[in-house]
Amino acid sequence: MILEALGSALLGIALSWAAVRRLPDRLPAPRVVYGTGTLGALFGAYLTHTALGSGHLLGTLLGALFVGGVTLSLLIRPEARRLRRSAAA
């Protein structure tokens, strides 16, 4: 179980790092992103471990990766659009 927790935390940090590098202008502060990704992956590992039971390391890590990605996707803000004025105005 320690290996699952450590692996899921590392997956959450790696996923957060990739998100910060890929979408820096659409995410909040990196500190928030790293915390959310790590905690989301740990919660995903706990949830998957509870559902599958012990002995399913790969399944648990996949669950951690999925839930971590979902929690990070909730932080993404929409792209900033300019307000366009119509020609009639």
Phi and psi in degrees as GROMACS dihedral restraints (atoms count N, CA, C in turn):
[ dihedral_restraints ]
;  ai    aj    ak    al  type     phi  dphi    fc
    3     4     5     6     1   -64.3    20    10
    4     5     6     7     1   -40.6    20    10
    6     7     8     9     1   -64.3    20    10
    7     8     9    10     1   -38.4    20    10
    9    10    11    12     1   -64.8    20    10
   10    11    12    13     1   -43.7    20    10
   12    13    14    15     1   -66.3    20    10
   13    14    15    16     1   -44.2    20    10
   15    16    17    18     1   -66.0    20    10
   16    17    18    19     1   -44.0    20    10
   18    19    20    21     1   -63.5    20    10
   19    20    21    22     1   -41.4    20    10
   21    22    23    24     1   -68.9    20    10
   22    23    24    25     1   -36.7    20    10
   24    25    26    27     1   -64.0    20    10
   25    26    27    28     1   -41.3    20    10
   27    28    29    30     1   -66.6    20    10
   28    29    30    31     1   -37.8    20    10
   30    31    32    33     1   -64.2    20    10
   31    32    33    34     1   -40.5    20    10
   33    34    35    36     1   -63.7    20    10
   34    35    36    37     1   -40.1    20    10
   36    37    38    39     1   -67.0    20    10
   37    38    39    40     1   -42.3    20    10
   39    40    41    42     1   -65.3    20    10
   40    41    42    43     1   -40.9    20    10
   42    43    44    45     1   -65.7    20    10
   43    44    45    46     1   -39.8    20    10
   45    46    47    48     1   -65.9    20    10
   46    47    48    49     1   -41.6    20    10
   48    49    50    51     1   -61.2    20    10
   49    50    51    52     1   -43.1    20    10
   51    52    53    54     1   -64.7    20    10
   52    53    54    55     1   -39.1    20    10
   54    55    56    57     1   -67.3    20    10
   55    56    57    58     1   -40.9    20    10
   57    58    59    60     1   -66.2    20    10
   58    59    60    61     1   -38.4    20    10
   60    61    62    63     1   -71.1    20    10
   61    62    63    64     1   -35.4    20    10
   63    64    65    66     1   -84.6    20    10
   64    65    66    67     1   -38.4    20    10
   66    67    68    69     1  -128.3    20    10
   67    68    69    70     1    59.0    20    10
   69    70    71    72     1   -67.9    20    10
   70    71    72    73     1   -29.4    20    10
   72    73    74    75     1   -86.2    20    10
   73    74    75    76     1   -11.7    20    10
   75    76    77    78     1  -107.6    20    10
   76    77    78    79     1     4.0    20    10
   78    79    80    81     1  -116.8    20    10
   79    80    81    82     1   156.5    20    10
   81    82    83    84     1   -70.5    20    10
   82    83    84    85     1  -165.5    20    10
   84    85    86    87     1   -56.1    20    10
   85    86    87    88     1   142.6    20    10
   87    88    89    90     1   -56.9    20    10
   88    89    90    91     1   -31.2    20    10
   90    91    92    93     1   -60.9    20    10
   91    92    93    94     1   -40.5    20    10
   93    94    95    96     1   -68.6    20    10
   94    95    96    97     1   -41.0    20    10
   96    97    98    99     1   -65.1    20    10
   97    98    99   100     1   -44.9    20    10
   99   100   101   102     1   -63.3    20    10
  100   101   102   103     1   -41.8    20    10
  102   103   104   105     1   -64.9    20    10
  103   104   105   106     1   -43.4    20    10
  105   106   107   108     1   -66.5    20    10
  106   107   108   109     1   -43.3    20    10
  108   109   110   111     1   -64.1    20    10
  109   110   111   112     1   -42.6    20    10
  111   112   113   114     1   -67.6    20    10
  112   113   114   115     1   -47.5    20    10
  114   115   116   117     1   -67.0    20    10
  115   116   117   118     1   -35.7    20    10
  117   118   119   120     1   -64.4    20    10
  118   119   120   121     1   -41.4    20    10
  120   121   122   123     1   -68.2    20    10
  121   122   123   124     1   -39.0    20    10
  123   124   125   126     1   -65.0    20    10
  124   125   126   127     1   -40.4    20    10
  126   127   128   129     1   -66.4    20    10
  127   128   129   130     1   -38.7    20    10
  129   130   131   132     1   -63.6    20    10
  130   131   132   133     1   -39.1    20    10
  132   133   134   135     1   -65.9    20    10
  133   134   135   136     1   -41.6    20    10
  135   136   137   138     1   -62.9    20    10
  136   137   138   139     1   -45.5    20    10
  138   139   140   141     1   -63.7    20    10
  139   140   141   142     1   -45.2    20    10
  141   142   143   144     1   -69.4    20    10
  142   143   144   145     1   -39.6    20    10
  144   145   146   147     1   -63.3    20    10
  145   146   147   148     1   -38.0    20    10
  147   148   149   150     1   -66.7    20    10
  148   149   150   151     1   -39.2    20    10
  150   151   152   153     1   -74.8    20    10
  151   152   153   154     1   -41.6    20    10
  153   154   155   156     1   -90.4    20    10
  154   155   156   157     1   -30.0    20    10
  156   157   158   159     1    93.4    20    10
  157   158   159   160     1  -179.2    20    10
  159   160   161   162     1   -79.0    20    10
  160   161   162   163     1   158.1    20    10
  162   163   164   165     1    93.3    20    10
  163   164   165   166     1     5.9    20    10
  165   166   167   168     1  -119.8    20    10
  166   167   168   169     1    68.5    20    10
  168   169   170   171     1   -64.0    20    10
  169   170   171   172     1   -47.5    20    10
  171   172   173   174     1   -64.2    20    10
  172   173   174   175     1   -42.9    20    10
  174   175   176   177     1   -63.2    20    10
  175   176   177   178     1   -39.2    20    10
  177   178   179   180     1   -65.8    20    10
  178   179   180   181     1   -42.1    20    10
  180   181   182   183     1   -68.7    20    10
  181   182   183   184     1   -34.8    20    10
  183   184   185   186     1   -66.4    20    10
  184   185   186   187     1   -40.0    20    10
  186   187   188   189     1   -63.4    20    10
  187   188   189   190     1   -39.5    20    10
  189   190   191   192     1   -64.4    20    10
  190   191   192   193     1   -41.2    20    10
  192   193   194   195     1   -65.2    20    10
  193   194   195   196     1   -42.2    20    10
  195   196   197   198     1   -65.1    20    10
  196   197   198   199     1   -50.1    20    10
  198   199   200   201     1   -67.9    20    10
  199   200   201   202     1   -36.5    20    10
  201   202   203   204     1   -62.5    20    10
  202   203   204   205     1   -41.0    20    10
  204   205   206   207     1   -65.9    20    10
  205   206   207   208     1   -38.6    20    10
  207   208   209   210     1   -66.2    20    10
  208   209   210   211     1   -43.1    20    10
  210   211   212   213     1   -66.9    20    10
  211   212   213   214     1   -35.4    20    10
  213   214   215   216     1   -69.0    20    10
  214   215   216   217     1   -33.5    20    10
  216   217   218   219     1   -66.8    20    10
  217   218   219   220     1   -23.4    20    10
  219   220   221   222     1   -72.0    20    10
  220   221   222   223     1   -16.8    20    10
  222   223   224   225     1   -86.9    20    10
  223   224   225   226     1   -15.4    20    10
  225   226   227   228     1   -70.9    20    10
  226   227   228   229     1   127.6    20    10
  228   229   230   231     1   -92.6    20    10
  229   230   231   232     1   153.4    20    10
  231   232   233   234     1   -66.8    20    10
  232   233   234   235     1   159.0    20    10
  234   235   236   237     1   -65.4    20    10
  235   236   237   238     1   145.2    20    10
  237   238   239   240     1   -74.2    20    10
  238   239   240   241     1   124.0    20    10
  240   241   242   243     1  -111.0    20    10
  241   242   243   244     1   144.8    20    10
  243   244   245   246     1   -81.9    20    10
  244   245   246   247     1   145.3    20    10
  246   247   248   249     1   -78.8    20    10
  247   248   249   250     1   125.3    20    10
  249   250   251   252     1  -102.1    20    10
  250   251   252   253     1   135.4    20    10
  252   253   254   255     1   -93.8    20    10
  253   254   255   256     1   140.8    20    10
  255   256   257   258     1   -74.1    20    10
  256   257   258   259     1   159.8    20    10
  258   259   260   261     1   -68.2    20    10
  259   260   261   262     1   -24.9    20    10
  261   262   263   264     1   -76.6    20    10
  262   263   264   265     1   -19.7    20    10
